[in-house]
Amino acid sequence: MSTKQILILQGGGAFGAYECGVYQALAPHLDDLAVVAGTSIGAINASMIAKHYHEKDRGARTLQRFWKEVLATPSFPFFPFRSGRTALNRHYCGYPGREIDCLRQL
């Protein structure tokens, strides 16, 4: 009779990236994972592990790709020029010229 293993992941933003690294080390040793669960970002990590656990690397590559490629890609455009900041200011604040003061409040 083999011992069943469980993996519980916690939430808390940056812990998700930490869990990704820990899972890279643990995955080769998780031969009989019966339960994988988590809360908040841990639940997202757990869902990817559960979905890809049948793969040779037990989902470690998918989880790493999620953290290094998907989450590392900015979803909000960066405006390095004044005209961009003014456009951003108009969008959020409704008036040009005082974007620094207004954006500090966001």
Backbone bond lengths (Angstrom), bond angles and torsions (degrees), N, CA, C in turn:
res aa  C-N    CA-C-N  psi(-1)  N-CA   C-N-CA  omega(-1)  CA-C   N-CA-C  phi
1 M - - - 1.445 - - 1.527 109.11 -
2 S 1.314 116.92 123.86 1.465 120.36 -179.65 1.522 110.58 -88.71
3 T 1.302 115.47 154.53 1.452 121.44 178.46 1.520 108.62 -85.07
4 K 1.326 116.25 125.94 1.461 121.26 176.96 1.525 108.79 -74.91
5 Q 1.322 115.64 146.37 1.460 120.94 179.89 1.524 109.08 -113.73
6 I 1.331 115.97 148.35 1.456 121.34 174.35 1.525 108.02 -126.56
7 L 1.316 115.33 152.50 1.464 121.44 178.25 1.517 107.27 -132.98
8 I 1.328 116.81 118.06 1.456 123.18 179.89 1.526 107.66 -115.62
9 L 1.332 116.45 125.88 1.466 122.08 -177.36 1.519 109.71 -114.25
10 Q 1.315 116.39 138.51 1.459 120.22 -178.20 1.516 111.73 -93.33
11 G 1.297 115.48 167.08 1.453 121.81 177.26 1.516 111.07 -94.04
12 G 1.316 114.75 178.77 1.452 119.63 176.26 1.505 114.08 121.99
13 G 1.314 118.41 45.49 1.461 123.07 172.23 1.505 115.54 54.22
14 A 1.327 116.79 -92.79 1.468 121.41 -175.44 1.520 112.65 -65.12
15 F 1.327 117.56 -23.15 1.463 119.40 176.09 1.528 110.53 -60.52
16 G 1.324 116.65 -28.54 1.457 120.28 179.26 1.515 112.01 -61.01
17 A 1.319 116.81 -42.04 1.466 120.66 178.00 1.523 110.01 -67.85
18 Y 1.311 116.71 -39.60 1.464 121.23 177.19 1.526 110.20 -61.33
19 E 1.350 115.82 -45.48 1.460 120.48 179.06 1.521 111.85 -60.16
20 C 1.319 116.21 -35.42 1.465 120.37 177.13 1.526 110.25 -59.20
21 G 1.310 116.85 -46.58 1.459 120.80 179.48 1.518 112.56 -65.53
22 V 1.322 116.32 -41.71 1.462 120.08 178.56 1.525 109.92 -64.84
23 Y 1.334 116.42 -40.47 1.462 118.83 -179.87 1.529 111.62 -64.71
24 Q 1.320 117.50 -32.39 1.474 120.06 176.74 1.531 109.80 -57.65
25 A 1.322 116.25 -39.39 1.464 120.68 -179.61 1.536 112.43 -78.62
26 L 1.327 116.58 -34.87 1.467 120.27 -177.05 1.527 113.93 -79.67
27 A 1.303 117.67 -33.13 1.469 122.11 -171.30 1.535 114.21 -49.27
28 P 1.329 119.11 -45.04 1.469 117.92 -179.54 1.531 113.87 -63.43
29 H 1.323 117.67 -17.33 1.460 121.98 -176.54 1.527 113.22 -102.10
30 L 1.324 117.07 -1.66 1.465 121.02 -178.69 1.527 109.27 -95.50
31 D 1.328 115.67 79.29 1.460 120.89 -175.57 1.516 114.14 -78.30
32 D 1.323 117.40 -27.89 1.458 120.25 -174.26 1.527 109.76 -137.21
33 L 1.313 116.44 63.03 1.464 121.98 -178.26 1.527 109.49 -76.18
34 A 1.323 115.78 113.42 1.463 120.98 -177.64 1.525 112.32 -92.77
35 V 1.324 116.61 -34.88 1.461 121.46 -177.04 1.513 108.54 -137.48
36 V 1.329 115.97 135.38 1.462 121.90 169.20 1.523 106.03 -133.35
37 A 1.334 115.61 125.75 1.460 120.52 -175.75 1.519 109.08 -147.52
38 G 1.314 115.49 166.37 1.457 119.43 178.35 1.508 110.98 -170.98
39 T 1.314 114.52 176.44 1.450 121.07 177.23 1.524 108.56 -127.85
40 S 1.316 116.62 143.19 1.456 123.34 179.25 1.539 110.25 58.11
41 I 1.327 118.79 -124.95 1.471 119.88 -178.58 1.529 110.34 -65.41
42 G 1.323 117.03 -27.76 1.461 120.59 175.49 1.523 111.58 -63.34
43 A 1.335 117.18 -33.67 1.466 120.84 177.65 1.528 110.70 -69.20
44 I 1.322 116.86 -36.11 1.473 119.92 176.92 1.521 109.49 -66.04
45 N 1.333 116.43 -47.03 1.473 120.04 176.74 1.531 110.05 -59.14
46 A 1.329 116.95 -45.78 1.465 121.33 -178.64 1.522 111.47 -60.64
47 S 1.333 117.12 -39.41 1.470 119.45 -179.69 1.528 111.23 -65.42
48 M 1.332 117.13 -38.04 1.462 119.32 177.94 1.529 111.46 -69.20
49 I 1.323 116.17 -39.37 1.462 119.75 177.61 1.528 109.74 -63.10
50 A 1.344 116.78 -47.16 1.459 120.77 -178.51 1.530 111.63 -61.20
51 K 1.321 116.07 -42.65 1.473 119.98 -178.52 1.530 112.18 -66.36
52 H 1.327 117.73 -34.72 1.470 121.41 -174.17 1.533 113.42 -109.22
53 Y 1.334 117.41 12.04 1.453 120.89 -177.52 1.530 112.56 -61.97
54 H 1.316 117.41 -27.95 1.475 121.32 -178.40 1.535 112.74 -72.21
55 E 1.337 117.76 -14.71 1.466 120.90 -179.89 1.535 110.04 -71.76
56 K 1.307 115.69 162.48 1.472 121.08 -176.37 1.533 112.55 -56.43
57 D 1.337 117.20 -40.18 1.468 121.09 -178.68 1.530 112.85 -89.73
58 R 1.347 116.50 7.83 1.466 124.00 178.99 1.534 113.07 59.90
59 G 1.311 116.80 31.65 1.461 121.59 176.14 1.511 115.25 85.46
60 A 1.315 117.77 2.81 1.469 121.06 -177.50 1.528 111.53 -63.40
61 R 1.319 117.52 -40.53 1.466 121.16 -179.13 1.533 111.18 -66.68
62 T 1.330 116.27 -41.17 1.464 120.16 178.85 1.517 110.88 -62.77
63 L 1.321 116.69 -43.84 1.463 121.02 179.40 1.535 110.67 -64.05
64 Q 1.309 116.53 -42.07 1.465 120.21 178.93 1.534 110.77 -64.55
65 R 1.319 117.10 -42.02 1.466 121.08 178.25 1.528 110.47 -61.04
66 F 1.324 116.79 -41.74 1.462 121.48 178.47 1.528 110.79 -57.50
67 W 1.331 116.80 -45.25 1.464 120.16 -177.41 1.521 113.10 -77.91
68 K 1.318 118.04 -35.55 1.470 119.83 -176.07 1.519 113.72 -87.54
69 E 1.323 118.25 -28.54 1.461 120.43 -175.73 1.525 113.09 -111.11
70 V 1.318 117.00 -49.32 1.464 119.69 -175.26 1.522 111.12 -72.78
71 L 1.310 117.62 -54.51 1.468 120.10 -178.02 1.519 113.06 -75.86
72 A 1.303 118.12 -23.31 1.468 120.70 -179.63 1.524 111.81 -79.41
73 T 1.324 118.53 -11.32 1.460 122.32 178.82 1.526 108.52 -88.07
74 P 1.328 118.37 119.57 1.464 120.37 -178.17 1.530 111.07 -63.66
75 S 1.316 116.05 135.87 1.454 120.14 177.85 1.525 111.58 -95.35
76 F 1.331 117.85 -13.72 1.459 121.97 178.64 1.525 108.42 -110.60
77 P 1.316 117.88 127.73 1.473 119.27 -176.56 1.520 112.60 -65.57
78 F 1.292 115.47 142.84 1.462 122.09 176.23 1.525 108.58 -93.31
79 F 1.317 117.11 130.48 1.457 121.79 -178.96 1.527 109.74 -108.50
80 P 1.334 118.61 96.88 1.457 119.63 -176.03 1.524 114.37 -79.74
81 F 1.323 117.86 -11.98 1.452 120.71 -175.74 1.528 110.59 -107.03
82 R 1.310 115.43 156.16 1.461 120.49 -178.62 1.521 111.81 -56.28
83 S 1.317 117.58 -41.63 1.463 119.54 -178.80 1.530 110.38 -61.14
84 G 1.294 116.84 -35.96 1.458 120.44 177.49 1.513 111.55 -68.10
85 R 1.336 116.25 -41.67 1.462 119.29 178.65 1.524 109.98 -64.69
86 T 1.339 116.20 -37.34 1.455 119.35 178.65 1.523 110.31 -65.13
87 A 1.317 116.60 -41.24 1.458 119.84 177.81 1.531 110.20 -63.70
88 L 1.313 116.77 -41.60 1.453 121.08 177.60 1.525 109.98 -63.41
89 N 1.327 116.37 -42.71 1.453 121.56 179.15 1.528 110.87 -61.69
90 R 1.310 116.90 -44.80 1.474 119.96 178.90 1.524 110.22 -60.56
91 H 1.312 115.26 -41.05 1.465 119.27 -178.59 1.527 111.12 -62.78
92 Y 1.337 117.41 -45.52 1.453 120.52 -176.01 1.523 114.17 -91.34
93 C 1.313 117.09 -33.64 1.463 119.83 -171.14 1.529 113.32 -111.13
94 G 1.301 117.74 -21.31 1.451 120.72 177.03 1.524 115.72 85.04
95 Y 1.319 118.67 0.95 1.460 119.59 178.28 1.526 109.88 -149.50
96 P 1.346 117.42 144.89 1.464 120.50 179.61 1.524 112.20 -87.09
97 G 1.330 115.81 162.42 1.456 120.61 169.88 1.514 115.34 104.23
98 R 1.305 118.86 -32.95 1.462 120.41 -177.91 1.521 110.42 -118.40
99 E 1.326 116.03 40.89 1.459 120.06 -173.99 1.527 113.83 -62.03
100 I 1.312 117.71 -35.94 1.464 119.01 -178.14 1.525 109.79 -63.95
101 D 1.345 118.16 -47.44 1.451 120.78 179.13 1.526 111.71 -60.93
102 C 1.304 115.13 -43.99 1.455 119.61 -177.35 1.528 111.57 -68.08
103 L 1.328 116.69 -44.50 1.472 120.41 -177.29 1.518 111.71 -68.37
104 R 1.327 117.42 -26.49 1.475 119.69 175.63 1.517 111.39 -64.32
105 Q 1.330 116.09 -27.59 1.463 120.57 -178.59 1.516 111.95 -79.18
106 L 1.337 118.46 -15.78 1.459 120.56 -176.70 1.486 112.98 -74.63
